[in-house]
């Protein structure tokens, strides 16, 4: 399609800010007296939902933290834009290396926020000298995701306004690309930073998928069992899958225990506040929060596979987190790379193993980022109820929380499996369960996850048991 090149509307505020800054510098130098009419007040504040650039983020933080006598990096989380995915990595190959404090995993928190342009801040939960006080930010400048970068420090205490020009790395002024082991590779004459894919474990890459303990990215998966993460003689760490909420829970318990290593750290309260703020963001405004879900549909577009503007469908020359995709034959729409879908799993009834009877009721739901409605894994937002009673063994299972659910679906047939914590005859127990529906046949089983003992379930009795899995298109 040939036509005039559209200039992204969101680029104009940055251009205006640049001319504003140049004008004020000229005025300050006394070079052009006629500029006296120029208003050189601080740039206007930016609302969190409108943050798209490093400058936007800084202006939001400056406005919201002004006058705060006890500011920390946790207070900046309120300025993250909506719909960001969160990935937790225990990698130590970084200027923000993850660590262990006692038995607590203290990961680096990587956010990917759809734009345009793609916006990529990161925080560190390790209570190191300056790590937990830093926010590192990348902002895409081209379709390949190469970034201009910023390094922001929030020293705990009375808030000092951030100079947006001082925190941005210009021509690698902050050394973002200077060390191939822990930093980025320089790109182009302006020395933009090439992005690091934390899921890329190929030789020469700084990523390591064995270090990813959690993610809500729809195109990637975290580890599902304990893994060696850089298992070398000097760093033989083994990491385990763990959600952000569980990381925060360990941090809170560590700070409450006077014998725990974390409670002896000066930054223990800081990382707890930061983790709590990030957990709150994920549940209320993140990639699959009710108010933040990127829809699985969008405006029509013409340039298949090109980055696009989610408001207009127009092609963009910068990575945006949205691409022009074929949603039906001959229908192209600008759709999020990680669209969010709601799911519901309902059903139960009477299940038999030989003559042993179990009664089951299952009602679960969640929101999950996935490009494929027929296959998904939800590890962050599973809610609902599970009740099962085995009449032969007099075992009552009442699930009180859920940590994951995986499902595959073909038409009305599906298979789902999940994990959680239940009261088994009143005793807190880790459980694993499966539910399937194939034609008119339903099966269900719940096990003690630690001993593999079957607690309840079986094959559904004819016309007395069924399940249904519904996924938003």
N, C-alpha and C positions, 0 to 999 in steps of 0.2 A: 504494500500500500504506500503510495507516494503522496507526500503532502508536506505542509509546513511542520517543522520540528516543534513540538510543544515543550515549553519550559515549565518544569514542575512549580506549581504555585507556592509550595512550601519553601522553595529556595529564596524567594524574595525577602523574607525577614532577615536572612543571613546577609544578603547583599545590602539591605538597608542599614543593618548594624555595622557593616564594614565601612560604608560611606560616613555613617555617624561618627565612628571611632576616628577615622582619618580627619574629619572636620574638626573634632574636638582637639586632636593633637596639633593641628595647624593653628587653631585658636590659642591653645596654651602657649605655643611658641611665639605668638604675637606676629605671625607672618602675614595674616590677612585680617586686618581690623574689621572689615565689613562682615565678618562672621560673628560679630557680637550678638546678632539676633538668634544665633543657634542655641537651642536649649541643650546643655550638656549634662543634664540630670542623668542618673543611672538608667540603664535600659529598663523597660517595663517588665514586670513579673510575668512568668509563663505558668499556666496551669498544668498539673501533671498529665492530664489527658492530651495536652498539646505538645508535650516534649518530643522532639524529633532529632535534635542535634545536641552536641556538647554544650553549645551556648545556651540552648533552651534549658538544659538540665541545671547548669550553673545559675541561671537567672531564677529558676524555680527555687533552688536551694537557698540562694541569697535572700529571697523574699520571705520564705517560710521559716528560716532559722534566725532571721534578724532579731537581735535582742535576747536570744536564748542563752541563759547563763551556764547551761550544762549540756551543750551540744555534743553529739557523737556521730559517728558514721551511720548509726542506726536511724538517725533523724532524716537522713537523705533518702531513705527508701520510699518515703511518701512522694517523692518527685519522679519515681520510675513511671514510664508510660504504661498503659494497659496492654494485656495480651502477650506479655513476655513469657517465653518458656524458661524453665530453670533446669540446669544440669549441675550435679554435684560431682566434683572430681577430687580424688585423693592424690593426684599427681604432685610430685615435688620438683618436676622440671618446669619451673616458672619463677618469675620474680615475686610471685605470690604463692609460695609452696604450701601445700596442705600439710597437716601434721596430726599426730595423736597426742591427746592430753589424758593421761590415765588410759582407760579403755575407750574413751570417747573419740570418734572420728571427727576431725575438724577440717572439713573440706573447703575447697575454693568453690564459690557459687558463681556460675556463669549464666548470664541472662542473654537471651536473643529476642529482641523486640522488633516486630514488624513495623515498617515505616510507611511511606518512604522518607528517608533512606533507612536501611537496616541499622539498628542501634544496639550496641553490645557492651553493656556495663558488666563489671564483675566485682565481687566482694570476697573477703577472706575471713573465715571463722577461726583460724589459728591465732591464738593470743601472742603473736610474735611482736617484736619491738615496734614495728610500724605497720605490719600487714593488715591488722584489723582496723586501722585508721585510714586505709587507702581505698579509693574507688578508682579502678582502671576502666577506661571507656574507649571503645572503638566505634567509629561511625563510617559506614561504607561510602566510598567515593566513586565506585564504578560497578559494572555488572558482575565482576568477579569477587566483589566483597572486600577488596583492598581498602584499608582504613586510614583515616586520620585518627590520632589517638590523644588521650588526655590522661593525666595522673593527678588525682585530687586527694589531698590530705585534709582530714578533719581532726584536728587536735582536740581531745576532750577538754571541755571548759567553755568559757565565754566564746560565742561564735564570732569568728573573724570573716568578713566578707571575702569571697573567692574572686580573684582576678582571672577572668576567663581567658585572657590572652597569655597569662603566665602558666596556666596548667596544660595548655595544648602543646604537644610536641611538634614543632615546625622543623622540617628537614632533619628529623631525628635529634632534635635538641635535647631530648630527655633520654637518649640512648635506647629507645624502644627496640631498635633493630641491630644493636651493636654486638650482641652475643648470641651466636647461633644455637647455643645449648639451651638457654632459658628465655630468649626473646624472639622477636619476629624477624623475617627476612625483608630487606629493603626492596621497595618496588617503585620504579620510575624515578625521574629526575627530582621530584619533590620528596623522595624517600618516604612515601607512604608505607604502612606496615601490611605485609601479607597476613591474612588471618591464619590462625592455628586451629586445625580441626581436632578437638580432643578425642574424637572417635577414630582417628586415623592412626593405626598402629604400624604403618609401613616403615621400612628402614629410612632413616634420615628425617622422619617426622618427629615433632615434639609432642604428638598426641599419644595416648595409650588407652584403648577401650577397656583394659582390665582395671583401670583406676576409676571408672565411672560407677559410682555407687547408686545413683538415682538420676532419672531424667524424665521430663514430660514432653520431650520432643517427639513428634509423631514418626519421624523417619529414622529414629535410632532407639537402642535399648540399652539399659544398664546391665551390669553383671547380675546373674541370678543365683550365684553361690559364691563362697569365698574364693578369692583369686589372689595370686601373687602379683603385687603391683611394684614393678621394678625390683624383682627379687635378686638383689646382688649382695655380696658379702658385707658391704658397709650399710646397706639399707634393705634388709630382708622383710619388708612389710607385707602383710597379708590383709586385704581389705574385704569388707562384706557389704552386700547390698543393704541400703538403709535410706529411708525417705527423709526429707527435710524435717518433718515433724518429729521423727524419732531421733534425729541428730539433736534437735532443740531439747527434746526430753532428757537426753543424756547430759547435755550441758547444764540444764536446770538442776538435775539431781547432783551433778558434780559440784556445782556452786553451793548446794545446800549441805554437802557433806564436808565437815571441817578436816577430814582426813584425806579428801580427794585432792589430787594434784591441781585440778582446776581452781579449787577454792583458795589456793595459795598464790594464784596468779593475780597481779594487779588488774589485768584486763579481763578477768573472769566475768564481772558484771557487764562489761562492754560487749563481749561476744554473745552473751545471753540476750542482751537487748537487741543486738543486730540479728541474731537468729530468729527471735520472736517477730521482729519487724518483717523479715523476709518470708517467714511462714504465714504471717497475716496477709502479706501482699499476694502470695501464691493462692491462698484460699478465697480472697475477695476480688482481686483484680488481675490475676495471672492468666496463663494461656487457656485454662479451662475453668475459670470462675464464671458464675452465671452471667455477670455483667461484662465479661471480657472475651467471651468465646468468638474467635474469628469464624464467620459463617462459611459453610461449604458451598456457597454460591456468591455471585457478584455481578458487576456490570459486564456487558458484552465487550469483547476486545477483538482485535484483528491479527495481531502479531503473535502467532502461536509460540509458546515457550519463552517469550520475552518478559522481563520484569515489567510490572504494570502498576498503575495507580488504582487502589481499591475503591476510590470514590468515583472515578470517571472511566476506568478501563484503558486510559491512554498509556502507550508504551513509555518506559523510562530508561534513562541511561545510567541508572544506579540500582544496586541490589535493594529490593524493597520488602522481601518476605512474601510477595505475591507474584504469581506468574499467570500468564494467559494460558489457560488449559482447556482441553476439549471435555466438556461435561456431558454432551450428547453428540450424536452425529450431526456435523455441520453447525454446532453451537459452541462457540468459544466464550468463556467467561474469565474475568480476573478473579482468581481464587487464592486464598491463603495457602502457603506451602504446608502449613499444619492446621487444616480446618478442624473445628471442634464439633463433636457429635454427642448427643445425649443417648443414654441406653437405659433400659429397664429389663430386669429379669424377674419374672413372677411365676409362681406356681407351687406345686406340692401335691399332697394327697397321701394315699395309702401305698406303701412300698413293702415288697415281700422278699425274703431270702428263705427259700424252702417254705416253712410255715411260720417263720418269725416275722412279725409285723412291726413296721416303723411308720409313724405318722410324721409328715414333713410339711413345713411352711417356709417358703423362701421369697423374700421381697427385697431386691437390691436395685440400686440405680447409681448413676454417676455421669460425669462429663469427661470426655477423653479426646485429646487431639489425635486424629488419625486420618490419613487420606483414603483408607479402605474401610467402609462400613461393615465388611464381612470378616474382619480380623482386627482385634485390638487388644491392648493390655492397659489396664487402669491400675496404677499403683499409688494414687494420691487422693482420690475423692470418692471412694466406694462407701456408700451409706445404705442403711436398711436393717433388715432383721432376718435371722435364721433360727428356726426352732425345729427340733427333731426329738422324738421320743421312741426309744426301743423298748417295746413291751416285754420282750424276752429277758433282757438284762436289766430292765428298769433304769435305763440311762436317759437322762434328760439333758439335751444340749440347747443352750441359749446363747447365741453369739452376741457379743457386746461391741465388737469393733472389727473392722476388716482392713487388711493391709494391701490386698491385690486381687485382681480378677483378670483372667485371660479368656477370650472367647473367639471362636470361629463359627461362621454361619453360612449356610447355603440354603436359600429359600427359607422355609419354616424350620428346617433341621439345624441343630447347633450342638456344640459341645462347649461347656464353660467349666473352668476350675478356679478356685480361689483359696486364699489363706486368711486367717484372722485369729482373734482371741475369743474364747467362749467360756461360759460357766458350764462345766460338765458336772452335774449333780452338785452345783454350788462351788466347784473348785476351778479357779482360772486355769485354762488349758489352751495351748496352741493347737489350732485345728487346720486341716486341709479338707476341701470338699470338691466334688465334681457333680455336675448336673448336665444331662443330655436329653435331647428330644430328637428321635428319628422316626418320622412318620407318626404313628400313634403310640409308640413305645417311649416311655420316660424312664430314666435311671437316675439314681442319686446315691451318693456315699459320702459320709463325713468320717474322717479319721483323726486320731490323736497324732499331730504332726511330729511329735517327739518319739513315739513308740510305734507308729504305724498301725495301732490297734483300731479296728473298725468299730465305730461307736453307734452308727445307725445307717439305714438306707436299704437299697435293694432295687428291684425292678417294679415299676409302677403297676398296680392291679388295673386290669382293663376297665376303662371308663371311670376310674377312681383316682387317677393321677395324671398330671400333665405340667409342662413348663412352657413358657413363652418368652423369647428374647426379642425385644424391639429396639432398633437402632435408628436414630434420626438420619434421614438420607443425607 
